[in-house]
Structures are given as structure tokens and as C-alpha cells.
């Protein structure tokens, strides 16, 4: 053996040396990865053909190996690390020659490109990357960060370390609206860093908080990292759990786990929400604590007051906190007692199938032992008792078609159980009530009569819904009846919006906030998957940027507002009416709704075209499209190059060699800790894209093939990858900030400034390790994404 190393070990060293050499060469990373794969394969093939690389493989024909198989040891768990005493046999890395390996690699590349890039199941999810990138770049070009930084600085500046805290808040806001680390760091570096330095802020704190806050887009949804990790994690987790079930003697993962081995990007967005907010809180707490301990390095700053309305503290508490809180808690309380709820009385024409046991009990003895070890004896005994009850009742009853009498009975039961007030009407008019309350707080000295009329319309809506609208009322009738209180409510809502627009903070925050709520709400609420939500975000960002540009030109944005209203109308009609054509049950109300929805669709589409033309005319759309194409093509090119590199590892057994090494540890916690340390160290020299596409597919089958919750594993990896932007010497956020920092700010200032935030990242990882419920609580409470 060369240098006393196994041939596979030498092959791994060659691959990683070629990879690091390619990355350090200065070539674009996407091409460097593919080139590293090609060059390393050529070197390994040449050395193997010369007989220099020898692999010491386990002799599968030996008596010792046969004895292990006879003892029930699974073949996949036998490795040189677990059983080093097994007899070995020398063989070439490519037993059938490098030509065969190359031919297989080419075939695998074509298949994987078809599966993962061109027409596979994950391509729809990957399309969300393109649209989230476009959404972020469009909002960044619309100068939303400028307004946010200015406004938040006025709000938090008078506090100790207020400017630093405002940077964290803006960073979290931009993370939820853009998610583009480079754009966020550069924008905040250009706008905020000079202001902080002029106000005697420490260069270390200023640079550190800007760089760290800019990376929040890697974890706060919608995050491109979560999308890319999710597409890999779903496949890896499913495959790994199927292999785990097979190793213990079960037929499939559903039988062994008692639940499907599935994890989606939408679920991961739900899981990432609290950790992202938690990290932002840690950043802000550090900045505030630093200011308290070092007041001269983070002084309070008072800006010129520009607010045009008069608000007292009592007014703010009443209209911004007390009344909105009472309205929301009241709606929740009415929902708990059954006064607010679903009014859907549609019933299935088939009966429900009988309940099944919590676990499958008709399994082999080996699978039974494994399931008892996994779930516990109590869970197995409960499943046996449930199955005995089902068998005693004649077995599981299959669904059957209901008779006419049973259908009438089921429908009457649904009508009787329907809530008096519907959820949809509650959400709509509760939102209008909140707008009225906030508008009153913004300008408490203005005439309150329009707002009172609007409040009366809201109250009337709930009364009419409870008294006149039942679960059997048609959607057309409901729409016509509810249009009366809606019109009354709008009498107050329209001037309320006018008052809100005069408040600087609300004027700046409200439009992008609505867009963020629409995008994230649809994903986190399980209404749709990330791709349609990303399309909504991209379209909304284009219209928002165009409206802002028209306002700057003094042209007004009436057409954009009408298009936005048409989009809302289209969504409302799509939710409340059956817009399918050619149905026998189509009512005149559905036909009218269909026509209105079509008109709204064309109005929204024309508004989007007009917004695109405005951005094109003003020179914004061109750079947005080019930057979007640049980022997206980089992601997909790295995806293709990393597939090539992974296939090189697979071709000579390198991937399985690493996995066997990790599996040789007895502790699952120890394995995951090793993987996290490796990812952390790689973050010093590799970008998150290379780590996701090169390292995760190698270690994923091991860390996703155990007992850990896949959501927790993925979020831990995502938070760990976030540190790759901050860790010297190659943290990308540091390069972005260095490029825009003033001459007085040195590289040493930046490196010293980010070190506390790297430690905060590590602290955050430890807290998520000790309290995994921070990750899992939101997905457990919300519908599956």
C-alpha cells in the first residue's frame, strides 16, 4: 500500500486536494468543482491502472464473514471499522477497469441531471429558488433597506446601542423579504456603517453586527438554504429510513416507524421560524448588553423628530396593544367555544374506513423486536390491544358508498355541528378592525366618526353572519349579504389607510410586511407549497418596486393599486366559489363569480405587465433579471458540478468508506457531533452551496438514518452553515463588508467584530441541541407544509 494507506483513503485525499486547489485557483466555484471531479478521476484512474492504489477489502468468502451473517448481522453494517479482524483481500479501486467506471459515471450523471435538474420531482421545489432570488433582488433594488434603516434608527437610536439593535431588526426584516446575504450586507454596510462610525460606535461592534445580521437570511424563511437543503433532506431521509427498516428486518419504513418517512420544504420553513427569530434576539441582546457595559463605544443617538402626529403613551398602549389584543384573544376564545369555526357541510358519499392500530402488528419476529426497541413495550402492547379490538369487531371495515338516507343523515349532522360564524368572515373583518384600531392610535386627535362607522360595519358583519347566514347559504347569497357591512366598514377603513400612510414607520414597514405575511403565511399555514408562494412573492415585489418608483416620479400608482386589489379579489373569489367549468352543479352565483375572477385575473396580469414596464423604463428590471439569472445559474451549475464530484467518490467507494467510518461509532450523538464539527470547520474555507451539494449527500445517509427528528437535523445543519458566512478567513459576508467599508475600517476590525457573533452562533447551536422543541414546536402546531 502506498504510504501505508488504503487505496480508497488515497483516492479521498486526491479528490479533496483537487477540490481545494480548484477553489483556491480563482476559477468560478461552479466550474472548479466540476474540474476537480474530472481531474481527480483522471489521477485516480491512472494510479489504479498502474497498480499503485490497492484497496484492502473484506473477504466476503471467508468463514469469519459467513459466521457474522449467520449470527444475523446485516451485510450493510459489516465494515473494516467495526470488524477490523476480518480477513482482507487486495483488489483494485476499479475492479472492472476505469473505463467501466467512467461509463457508469456518465450514465449516472445523465440520470441524476434528469432527476434533479431537468424533470425530476424536486425541480418544482428548486424553481422556488429562482423566484425567491428575484423577489429579494427586486426588493433590494427598490431601496426598501434605505427606508427601513432610516426609520428604525429614529425609533431605536435613543436607546443604548440603539443603532446596532436597529441593524439587527432590519437584518431580520430583510431576511424575511429578500434572503440574499450579499445584497443585505452590502446595503447595510453602505448605509449604516458610516452613520454608526460618525456617532462614535466601535468599528468592531458596527462591522460585526452588520455582517452577522446580514446572514440571518440563511435561516429565517423564506431561505434559499432551507429550500436547497430540503430538496436533499427529503430524498436522503426517505432512502435512509427505508434502509434502516430493511436492516432490522421490517418490510418498509412506514411499518417500522409507524409514520411516513417524509420531510418537506414547507415543514422545514415552519421549523426554521423560531430558531431564526431566536438568533436575531441573541444578536440584539449582545448589542444592547455591549452598549450597557461600554456606553462610550455604542452611545445613544437622537435623530430629528419627523413624525407628523401626536401620540401619548396611553394612546399607544390602548390602540396598539390593548384593543388589538382583546380582538384577537376574543376571536380565539369564540373559536374555542364553537361560535367561530368551519361552516363546510360537504359530506363524503363513502363511509370512513375503520380505524387501524397505531402500529402494524403483523410483522416478523425480527421486526417486532426492533419495533419494541424503538417504540417501547407499552406502545407495542397498545397496538396489540387495538388490533385485538379491531379483529373482535370483524376486522378493519373498508369504505363503502352511503345510501341516500345515510347521506341525508350525515349532511344534517354536519349542518347541526357547523359554527354560527365562519372563519373566513372572521379573518377578513378582524383584519379590518385591527386597521381601524391602529389608525386611531396613529392620529388620536383626528375626527373619529369615520372610524366609528367602520367599526359599526365590522360589528354588523358578525351579527349578520350569525343571524342570517347559515351553513347552507350559497356563496353568492353570502357575498351579496355581506357586501352591505363590508361597504359600511370601508367607509372607515379607507380614511384609516390614509392616516396610516402619514405615519413614517407604518408607511415604510406595511407594504413589504404584507408581502412577507402573504408569502410566509401561505407556506407556514400549509395553504400551498413554496413554489407558488415564491411566485406570489416575486410578482408582489415587482409591483411594490414599481409603485415606489412611480411615487418618486410623482406619477401616482393608481394602476398598481388597482392591480393589487384585483389580485386580492381573485384570491377571495377563488377561495369562496367553485370556479371550475363544465360541472353539473354550477350555479348562477358561481358563473358570476367566474366572470368576476376572470376580470380580476386579467386586471392583475395587466398590472404586473405595467409594473414590469415601469421597472424596465427606469432601468431597474434589466439589472434585476441579470442578477437573478447570475445567482440562479450559479446555484444550478454548482448542483451539476457537485453531482459529478459525488459520482467520482462513489465510483471508487469513497462515499461508502466515509459512511462506514461514521457508522462505526456506537453513539448516534457522537456521530452527529463529528459531522457538525466537520461542517463548522469546512465553513472556514467552503461556501454553503459547496457544503450542501458535496458534503451533505455523503454524510446524510448516516445522520438521517437514525432516530433524530429530520427537521431538527436539517435546521441544525442550516444554522451551522450560516456560520460559514462569518468565519474568517473566507467568510463571504466579511468580503462583502470589506468591499464597501470606509478606509478607516481595517480587516482586523471586521475579524474581531464577527468573533463574538460566531460564538453566539455556537451558543445558539448548543441551545437548539439542548432544547430541540424550539425547532419542532411550530411544525407540530401548524398544518403540514
C-alpha positions in Angstrom: 0.0 0.0 0.0 1.3 3.5 -0.9 2.4 5.3 2.3 0.7 2.6 4.3 -2.7 4.0 3.3 -5.6 2.1 1.8 -6.2 2.9 -1.9 -9.7 4.4 -1.0 -8.1 6.7 1.5 -5.5 7.9 -1.0 -8.4 8.4 -3.5 -10.3 10.6 -1.0 -7.1 12.7 -0.3 -6.7 13.2 -4.1 -10.3 14.3 -4.5 -10.3 16.8 -1.7 -6.9 18.2 -2.6 -8.1 18.7 -6.2 -11.3 20.3 -4.8 -9.5 22.8 -2.5 -6.9 23.5 -5.2 -9.7 24.3 -7.7 -11.5 26.6 -5.2 -8.2 28.4 -4.4 -7.3 28.8 -8.0 -9.6 31.7 -8.6 -11.8 30.0 -11.1 -15.6 30.3 -10.6 -16.5 27.8 -7.9 -19.2 26.1 -10.1 -16.6 25.2 -12.7 -13.8 24.5 -10.2 -16.0 21.7 -8.6 -16.6 20.0 -11.9 -13.0 20.4 -12.9 -11.9 18.9 -9.5 -14.0 15.9 -10.1 -12.7 15.4 -13.7 -9.0 15.8 -12.7 -9.2 13.7 -9.6 -10.9 10.9 -11.5 -8.1 11.0 -14.1 -5.4 10.9 -11.5 -7.0 8.1 -9.5 -7.7 6.1 -12.7 -4.0 6.5 -13.8 -2.7 5.4 -10.4 -5.1 2.5 -10.3 -4.2 1.3 -13.8 -0.5 1.4 -12.8 -1.3 -0.9 -9.8 -0.3 1.7 -7.3 -3.6 2.0 -5.5 -4.7 -1.1 -3.7 -7.9 -1.5 -1.7 -7.9 -3.8 1.3 -11.5 -5.1 1.0 -13.2 -7.6 3.4 -13.1 -11.1 2.1 -16.8 -11.9 1.7 -15.9 -15.6 1.0 -14.2 -16.2 4.4 -15.6 -18.3 7.1 -15.5 -15.4 9.6 -17.7 -13.3 7.3 -20.1 -16.2 6.9 -20.3 -16.6 10.6 -21.3 -12.9 11.1 -24.0 -13.3 8.5 -25.2 -16.5 10.3 -25.4 -14.6 13.6 -27.9 -12.1 12.0 -25.5 -9.2 11.3 -26.8 -7.2 8.3 -24.4 -7.1 5.4 -24.6 -3.3 5.2 -23.4 -2.9 8.8 -20.2 -5.0 8.2 -17.2 -2.8 7.6 -13.4 -2.7 8.3 -14.1 -0.2 11.1 -16.5 -2.4 13.0 -14.8 -5.7 12.4 -11.1 -5.0 11.7 -10.2 -8.6 12.4 -12.0 -9.9 9.4 -9.7 -11.4 6.6 -8.9 -9.0 3.8 -8.4 -9.4 0.1 -6.4 -7.0 -2.1 -8.3 -5.6 -5.1 -8.1 -2.6 -7.5 -10.2 0.5 -6.8 -11.9 -0.1 -10.2 -12.2 -4.0 -10.3 -13.6 -3.9 -13.8 -11.3 -1.1 -15.0 -11.6 2.7 -15.1 -13.4 2.5 -18.5 -16.4 0.7 -17.0 -16.4 3.1 -14.0 -16.4 6.1 -16.4 -19.2 4.6 -18.5 -21.3 4.1 -15.4 -20.5 7.6 -14.2 -21.7 9.1 -17.4 -24.9 7.1 -17.2 -25.4 8.2 -13.6 -24.8 11.8 -14.5 -27.4 11.8 -17.2 -29.9 10.1 -14.9 -29.2 12.4 -12.0 -29.3 15.5 -14.1 -32.7 14.4 -15.5 -34.0 13.6 -11.9 -32.6 16.7 -10.1 -32.2 19.4 -12.6 -34.4 18.8 -15.7 -37.5 16.8 -15.0 -37.3 15.2 -11.6 -39.7 15.5 -8.7 -37.5 18.1 -6.9 -37.4 20.5 -9.9 -40.6 22.2 -8.9 -39.2 23.0 -5.5 -35.9 24.2 -7.0 -37.9 26.7 -9.1 -38.7 28.4 -5.8 -35.0 29.3 -5.6 -35.3 31.4 -8.8 -38.4 33.3 -7.7 -37.2 33.9 -4.1 -33.9 35.3 -5.6 -35.9 37.5 -7.9 -38.1 38.7 -5.0 -35.1 39.5 -2.9 -33.1 41.3 -5.6 -36.2 43.3 -6.7 -36.9 44.5 -3.1 -33.3 45.3 -2.6 -33.2 47.4 -5.8 -36.4 49.2 -4.7 -34.4 50.7 -1.8 -36.6 49.3 0.9 -33.5 48.9 3.1 -32.8 52.6 2.9 -36.2 53.5 4.4 -36.1 50.7 6.9 -32.7 51.7 8.2 -33.6 55.4 8.5 -36.9 54.7 10.2 -35.6 52.1 12.6 -32.7 54.3 13.5 -35.1 57.0 14.6 -37.1 54.5 16.7 -34.3 52.7 18.4 -31.5 55.2 18.2 -32.2 56.9 21.6 -31.6 53.5 23.4 -28.1 52.4 24.4 -26.7 50.6 21.4 -29.9 51.5 19.6 -28.3 51.8 16.1 -26.9 48.3 16.5 -30.3 47.0 17.6 -31.9 48.6 14.7 -29.4 46.9 12.3 -30.5 43.5 13.8 -34.2 44.3 13.3 -33.6 45.5 9.7 -31.5 42.5 9.1 -34.2 40.1 10.3 -36.8 42.0 8.2 -34.7 41.9 5.1 -34.0 38.2 5.7 -37.7 37.5 5.6 -38.2 39.7 2.5 -35.0 39.1 0.5 -32.9 36.3 1.9 -29.9 37.5 -0.2 -26.9 37.7 2.1 -24.6 39.7 -0.2 -27.2 42.3 -1.0 -28.2 42.7 2.6 -24.6 43.1 3.9 -23.6 45.5 1.1 -26.7 47.6 1.5 -26.4 47.9 5.3 -22.6 48.4 5.0 -23.1 51.3 2.7 -25.9 53.0 4.6 -25.4 52.2 8.2 -21.7 51.8 8.8 -20.7 55.4 8.1 -23.6 56.6 10.3 -22.5 54.3 13.2 -18.9 55.4 12.9 -19.9 59.1 12.8 -21.8 58.6 16.1 -18.7 57.1 17.8 -19.7 53.4 17.6 -16.9 50.9 18.0 -15.7 49.7 14.5 -15.7 46.1 15.8 -19.3 46.3 17.0 -20.5 48.1 13.9 -18.9 45.7 11.4 -19.8 42.6 13.5 -23.5 43.4 13.8 -23.8 44.3 10.1 -22.1 41.1 8.9 -24.0 38.9 11.4 -27.4 40.5 10.8 -26.9 40.1 7.0 -26.6 36.3 7.4 -30.0 35.9 9.0 -31.4 35.4 5.5 -29.8 32.0 5.6 -32.1 30.7 8.3 -35.2 33.0 8.5 -37.7 31.8 5.9 -38.1 32.1 3.0 -34.5 30.9 3.0 -32.7 29.6 -0.1 -30.6 27.4 2.2 -33.7 25.7 3.5 -35.1 25.2 0.0 -31.8 23.6 -1.2 -31.4 21.5 2.0 -35.0 20.5 2.0 -34.8 19.0 -1.6 -31.9 16.9 -0.5 -33.1 16.0 3.0 -36.4 14.7 1.8 -34.8 12.2 -0.5 -32.0 11.3 1.8 -34.2 10.8 4.9 -36.7 8.6 3.0 -34.0 6.4 1.5 -32.0 6.2 4.8 -35.1 5.2 6.8 -36.1 2.5 4.2 -32.6 1.1 4.5 -32.8 1.3 8.3 -36.1 -0.6 8.3 -34.6 -3.3 5.9 -31.6 -3.8 8.2 -33.8 -4.6 11.2 -36.0 -7.0 9.2 -39.0 -4.8 8.6 -40.7 -4.6 5.2 -40.7 -0.7 4.9 -40.1 2.5 6.9 -43.9 3.0 7.4 -44.1 -0.3 9.3 -41.0 0.3 11.4 -41.5 4.0 12.2 -45.3 3.9 12.4 -45.4 7.1 10.3 -44.3 8.0 6.7 -40.6 8.9 6.3 -41.3 12.3 4.7 -40.0 15.8 5.3 -40.9 18.7 3.1 -39.5 22.2 2.4 -42.7 23.8 3.8 -42.3 21.9 7.1 -38.7 23.0 7.3 -39.8 26.6 6.8 -42.1 26.1 9.8 -39.2 24.6 11.8 -36.8 27.4 10.9 -39.1 30.2 12.1 -38.4 30.2 15.8 -34.6 29.4 15.5 -34.2 32.4 13.1 -36.1 34.8 15.4 -34.1 33.4 18.4 -30.8 34.1 16.7 -31.9 37.6 15.9 -32.8 38.1 19.6 -29.4 36.9 20.7 -27.7 39.3 18.3 -29.8 42.2 19.6 -29.3 41.2 23.2 -25.5 41.1 22.7 -25.5 44.6 21.1 -27.7 46.0 23.9 -25.5 44.4 26.6 -22.3 45.6 24.9 -23.7 49.2 25.0 -24.6 49.0 28.6 -21.1 47.8 29.5 -19.3 50.1 27.1 -21.5 53.2 26.7 -18.8 55.2 25.0 -18.5 52.6 22.2 -22.2 52.4 21.5 -23.8 55.7 22.6 -27.5 56.6 22.3 -28.3 58.7 19.3 -31.2 61.1 18.9 -32.4 62.0 15.4 -34.6 64.9 14.4 -38.3 64.1 15.0 -40.2 64.0 11.8 -43.5 62.3 13.0 -46.5 64.4 12.0 -49.0 63.2 14.5 -49.3 63.4 18.3 -49.5 60.2 20.3 -49.4 59.8 24.0 -48.2 56.7 25.8 -51.7 55.8 26.9 -53.0 56.1 23.4 -50.3 53.8 22.1 -51.0 51.2 24.8 -54.7 51.4 24.2 -55.0 51.4 20.4 -51.8 49.5 19.5 -51.8 46.8 22.2 -54.9 46.6 24.4 -57.7 46.7 21.8 -55.9 44.6 19.1 -55.0 42.1 21.8 -58.6 42.0 23.0 -59.9 41.5 19.5 -57.5 38.6 18.7 -58.0 36.9 22.1 -61.8 37.3 21.8 -61.8 35.7 18.4 -59.6 32.8 19.7 -62.0 32.4 22.7 -65.1 32.3 20.5 -63.4 29.7 18.4 -62.6 27.6 21.4 -66.3 27.6 22.5 -67.5 26.8 19.0 -69.1 30.1 18.0 -66.4 30.6 15.3 -65.4 27.8 13.1 -65.8 26.0 9.8 -69.2 26.0 8.1 -68.4 23.4 5.4 -71.2 20.9 5.3 -70.0 18.9 2.4 -70.0 15.2 3.2 -68.4 12.2 1.5 -70.6 9.8 -0.3 -68.5 7.0 1.1 -68.2 5.9 4.7 -64.9 6.2 6.6 -62.7 3.2 6.8 -62.3 1.6 10.2 -59.5 2.7 12.5 -56.3 0.8 12.3 -53.8 0.1 15.1 -51.2 2.7 16.0 -48.5 0.2 14.8 -48.6 -2.7 12.4 -48.5 -5.9 14.3 -48.4 -8.5 11.5 -44.7 -8.4 11.2 -41.8 -10.8 11.5 -40.2 -11.7 14.8 -37.1 -9.6 14.0 -39.1 -6.6 13.0 -41.2 -7.0 16.2 -38.1 -6.9 18.4 -36.8 -3.9 16.5 -40.2 -2.0 16.8 -40.4 -2.8 20.5 -36.8 -1.4 21.0 -37.7 1.7 19.0 -41.2 2.5 20.4 -41.2 0.7 23.7 -43.1 -2.2 25.1 -46.0 -0.1 26.2 -46.6 1.2 22.6 -46.4 -2.3 21.2 -48.8 -3.7 23.8 -51.2 -0.8 23.0 -51.0 -1.7 19.3 -51.7 -5.3 20.1 -54.8 -4.4 22.1 -56.1 -2.1 19.4 -55.6 -4.8 16.8 -57.4 -7.3 19.0 -60.4 -5.0 19.4 -60.5 -4.4 15.6 -60.3 -8.2 15.0 -63.1 -8.8 17.5 -65.3 -6.3 15.7 -64.8 -8.2 12.4 -61.6 -6.5 11.2 -61.0 -3.2 9.6 -64.1 -2.0 7.8 -63.5 -0.8 4.3 -65.1 2.4 2.9 -68.4 1.8 1.2 -70.9 4.0 -0.6 -73.5 5.5 1.6 -77.2 5.1 1.0 -79.5 8.1 0.3 -80.8 8.0 3.9 -77.3 7.9 5.3 -76.2 10.8 3.1 -79.1 12.9 4.4 -78.4 12.0 8.0 -74.7 12.8 7.6 -75.5 16.2 6.0 -77.9 17.1 8.8 -75.3 16.2 11.3 -72.8 18.4 9.6 -75.3 21.3 9.4 -76.1 20.9 13.1 -72.4 20.9 14.1 -71.5 24.0 12.0 -70.3 27.1 13.8 -72.6 30.2 13.7 -69.8 32.4 12.4 -67.4 31.4 9.6 -63.6 31.5 9.8 -63.2 33.4 6.5 -65.5 36.2 7.5 -63.9 36.4 10.9 -60.4 36.7 9.5 -61.5 39.4 7.0 -63.4 41.7 9.3 -60.9 41.1 12.2 -58.2 42.4 9.9 -60.3 45.5 9.1 -60.9 46.1 12.8 -57.2 46.0 13.5 -56.6 48.5 10.8 -59.2 50.8 12.4 -57.7 50.4 15.8 -54.1 51.2 14.7 -55.3 54.2 12.6 -57.0 55.6 15.7 -53.8 55.2 17.6 -51.7 56.9 14.9 -53.7 60.1 14.9 -55.9 60.2 18.1 -56.8 63.9 17.6 -58.4 63.4 14.2 -62.1 63.0 13.6 -63.1 59.6 15.0 -66.5 59.4 13.2 -65.4 57.6 10.1 -63.6 55.0 12.2 -66.7 54.5 14.4 -68.8 54.0 11.2 -66.2 51.4 10.1 -66.3 49.7 13.5 -70.1 49.6 13.3 -69.8 47.9 9.9 -67.5 45.3 11.4 -69.9 44.6 14.3 -72.8 44.4 11.8 -70.9 41.8 9.8 -70.7 39.4 12.7 -74.3 39.9 13.6 -75.5 39.3 10.0 -73.3 36.2 9.8 -74.6 34.8 13.0 -78.3 35.5 12.3 -78.8 35.5 8.5 -76.1 33.3 7.0 -76.1 29.6 7.7 -74.0 26.7 6.5 -76.5 26.0 3.7 -76.4 29.6 2.4 -75.0 29.7 -1.1 -71.7 31.6 -1.6 -73.4 34.0 -4.0 -76.0 35.0 -1.4 -73.4 35.2 1.3 -71.3 37.6 -0.9 -74.3 39.8 -1.6 -75.5 40.0 2.0 -72.0 40.6 3.4 -71.3 43.3 0.9 -73.5 45.6 2.9 -71.5 45.6 6.2 -68.3 45.5 4.1 -69.3 48.7 2.4 -70.0 50.3 5.8 -66.7 49.1 7.1 -64.8 50.5 4.1 -66.2 54.0 5.0 -63.9 53.9 8.0 -61.1 51.7 6.5 -60.4 54.0 3.5 -59.6 57.1 5.7 -57.8 54.7 8.1 -55.4 53.7 5.4 -54.9 57.4 4.6 -54.0 58.1 8.3 -51.6 55.1 8.3 -49.8 56.3 5.2 -48.9 59.6 7.1 -47.1 57.6 9.8 -43.5 57.1 8.6 -42.9 53.8 10.4 -46.1 52.2 9.1 -45.6 53.7 5.6 -42.2 52.0 5.4 -42.9 48.7 7.1 -46.5 48.0 6.0 -46.1 47.2 2.2 -43.3 44.8 2.5 -44.8 43.3 5.6 -48.0 42.5 3.8 -45.9 40.8 1.1 -44.0 38.8 3.7 -47.2 37.7 5.5 -48.7 36.7 2.2 -45.7 34.6 1.2 -44.8 33.1 4.6 -48.4 32.8 5.7 -49.4 30.6 2.7 -46.4 28.4 3.4 -46.4 28.2 7.1 -50.2 27.7 7.2 -50.0 24.8 4.8 -52.1 26.5 2.2 -49.6 26.0 -0.6 -46.1 24.8 -1.2 -43.1 27.2 -1.5 -43.1 27.4 -5.3 -46.5 29.1 -5.8 -45.8 31.3 -2.7 -42.4 32.3 -4.3 -44.2 33.2 -7.5 -46.6 35.4 -5.5 -43.6 37.0 -3.7 -41.8 37.7 -7.0 -44.9 39.3 -8.6 -45.7 41.3 -5.5 -42.1 42.5 -5.2 -42.2 43.8 -8.8 -45.5 45.7 -8.2 -44.2 47.1 -4.9 -41.0 48.3 -6.6 -42.9 49.8 -9.5 -45.3 51.6 -7.1 -42.4 53.1 -5.2 -40.7 54.3 -8.4 -43.9 55.9 -9.6 -44.3 57.7 -6.2 -40.7 59.0 -6.6 -41.6 60.4 -10.0 -44.8 62.0 -8.7 -46.9 60.0 -11.1 -49.0 58.1 -8.6 -49.5 54.4 -8.6 -53.3 54.0 -9.1 -52.9 51.3 -11.7 -50.6 49.3 -9.4 -53.0 49.7 -6.5 -55.9 48.5 -8.8 -53.9 45.5 -9.9 -53.2 44.7 -6.3 -56.9 45.0 -5.4 -57.7 42.7 -8.4 -55.3 40.2 -7.0 -57.0 40.2 -3.7 -60.4 39.9 -5.4 -59.2 37.0 -7.4 -57.9 35.2 -4.3 -61.1 35.8 -2.4 -63.3 34.6 -5.2 -61.1 31.6 -5.7 -61.4 30.6 -2.1 -65.1 31.2 -1.7 -66.5 30.0 -5.0 -66.2 26.9 -7.2 -64.6 28.3 -10.3 -64.3 25.0 -12.2 -66.1 24.9 -15.6 -68.3 22.2 -17.0 -69.8 20.9 -13.7 -73.4 19.8 -13.4 -73.7 21.6 -10.1 -72.6 25.1 -11.4 -74.9 27.7 -10.0 -75.6 31.2 -11.4 -73.6 32.6 -8.5 -70.6 30.5 -9.5 -70.9 31.7 -13.1 -71.0 35.4 -11.9 -68.0 34.7 -9.6 -66.2 33.1 -12.5 -66.6 36.2 -14.7 -65.5 38.5 -11.9 -62.5 36.3 -11.1 -61.5 36.3 -14.8 -61.8 40.0 -15.0 -59.7 40.3 -11.8 -57.1 37.9 -13.2 -56.7 39.9 -16.4 -56.5 43.1 -14.4 -53.8 41.7 -12.1 -51.9 40.3 -15.1 -52.0 43.6 -16.9 -51.0 45.4 -13.7 -48.0 43.1 -13.4 -47.1 43.8 -17.1 -47.4 47.6 -16.4 -45.2 47.3 -13.3 -42.6 45.4 -15.3 -42.7 48.1 -18.0 -42.2 50.8 -15.3 -39.2 49.0 -13.9 -37.8 48.4 -17.4 -38.3 52.0 -18.4 -36.5 53.2 -15.2 -33.5 50.9 -15.7 -34.4 48.6 -12.7 -35.8 45.4 -14.3 -32.7 44.8 -16.5 -30.2 44.5 -13.6 -32.8 42.5 -11.6 -33.2 39.9 -14.3 -29.4 39.7 -15.0 -28.6 39.3 -11.3 -31.3 36.7 -10.8 -30.1 34.8 -13.8 -26.5 35.0 -12.5 -27.4 33.7 -9.0 -29.7 31.0 -10.2 -27.3 29.8 -12.9 -24.6 29.6 -10.2 -26.8 27.5 -8.0 -27.7 25.1 -10.7 -24.2 24.9 -12.1 -22.8 24.1 -8.7 -25.6 21.4 -8.4 -24.4 19.8 -11.6 -20.7 20.1 -10.7 -21.2 18.6 -7.3 -23.1 15.7 -8.7 -20.1 14.9 -10.9 -17.7 15.1 -7.9 -20.0 12.9 -5.8 -20.1 10.3 -8.5 -16.3 10.2 -8.6 -16.4 9.4 -4.9 -19.0 6.7 -5.4 -17.1 5.2 -8.3 -14.1 4.1 -6.2 -16.0 3.5 -3.0 -15.1 6.7 -1.2 -18.6 7.7 -0.2 -19.3 4.3 1.4 -15.9 4.3 3.1 -16.8 7.6 4.9 -20.2 6.4 5.8 -18.8 3.1 7.2 -16.4 5.1 9.3 -19.2 7.2 10.7 -21.4 4.2 11.3 -18.6 2.5 13.3 -19.3 4.8 16.3 -21.7 3.3 18.8 -23.2 6.7 19.8 -25.6 8.5 17.4 -24.9 11.7 19.2 -21.2 11.3 18.8 -21.6 10.8 15.0 -23.8 13.9 14.7 -21.3 15.9 16.8 -18.5 14.8 14.5 -20.5 15.8 11.4 -21.4 19.2 12.9 -17.7 19.9 13.8 -16.6 18.9 10.2 -19.3 21.2 8.7 -18.2 24.0 11.0 -14.5 23.6 10.0 -15.4 23.4 6.3 -17.3 26.6 6.7 -13.9 28.4 7.1 -13.0 27.6 3.5 -16.1 26.5 1.7 -19.3 28.3 0.8 -22.7 26.9 1.9 -23.6 25.7 -1.6 -20.5 23.5 -1.8 -21.2 22.1 1.6 -24.8 21.4 0.8 -24.2 19.7 -2.5 -20.9 17.9 -1.8 -20.7 17.1 1.9 -24.4 16.6 2.9 -25.1 13.8 0.3 -22.1 11.9 1.7 -22.9 12.2 5.4 -26.7 12.5 5.0 -27.5 8.7 4.8 -25.8 8.3 8.2 -27.3 11.3 10.2 -30.7 11.0 8.6 -30.8 7.2 9.0 -31.0 7.2 12.8 -33.6 8.3 15.4 -33.1 12.0 15.2 -36.0 14.2 14.0 -35.1 15.1 10.4 -36.5 18.6 10.9 -34.1 19.2 13.8 -31.2 17.7 11.9 -31.8 20.0 8.9 -32.2 23.2 10.9 -29.0 22.4 13.0 -27.1 22.0 9.7 -28.7 25.2 8.3 -27.6 27.2 11.4 -24.2 25.7 11.2 -23.9 26.6 7.6 -24.9 30.2 8.5 -21.5 30.5 10.3 -19.7 29.8 7.0 -20.5 33.4 6.1 -18.9 34.8 9.2 -15.9 32.6 9.9 -12.5 34.0 8.8 -10.6 33.9 6.6 -13.1 33.1 3.8 -16.4 34.2 5.2 -18.3 35.7 2.3 -20.1 38.3 4.5 -16.7 39.5 5.5 -15.6 40.0 1.9 -18.9 41.8 1.1 -18.4 44.2 4.0 -14.7 44.7 3.3 -15.6 45.8 -0.2 -17.9 48.7 1.0 -16.3 49.6 4.3 -14.6 53.1 4.7 -10.9 53.3 4.6 -10.6 53.7 8.4 -12.2 50.2 8.9 -9.5 47.5 8.7 -9.8 43.8 8.1 -8.7 43.3 11.7 -11.7 45.4 12.9 -14.0 43.1 10.8 -12.4 39.9 12.0 -12.5 41.0 15.7 -16.1 42.3 15.3 -17.5 39.0 14.0 -15.8 36.7 16.5 -18.5 37.4 19.3 -21.2 36.7 16.8 -19.5 33.4 15.7 -19.6 32.5 19.4 -23.2 33.5 19.6 -23.9 31.1 16.6 -22.2 28.3 18.6 -24.2 29.2 21.6 -27.4 29.1 19.5 -26.4 25.7 18.2 -25.9 24.4 21.8 -29.3 25.8 22.9 -31.0 24.1 19.9 -29.1 20.9 20.8 -30.4 21.0 24.4 -33.9 22.2 23.6 -34.9 20.7 20.2 -38.5 21.7 20.9 -37.5 25.2 19.7 -37.4 23.6 16.2 -40.2 21.1 16.4 -43.0 23.1 18.2 -44.1 25.2 15.3 -44.4 22.3 12.8 -46.3 20.3 15.5 -48.8 23.2 15.9 -49.3 24.2 12.3 -50.6 22.2 9.3 -48.1 20.2 7.5 -46.3 22.2 4.7 
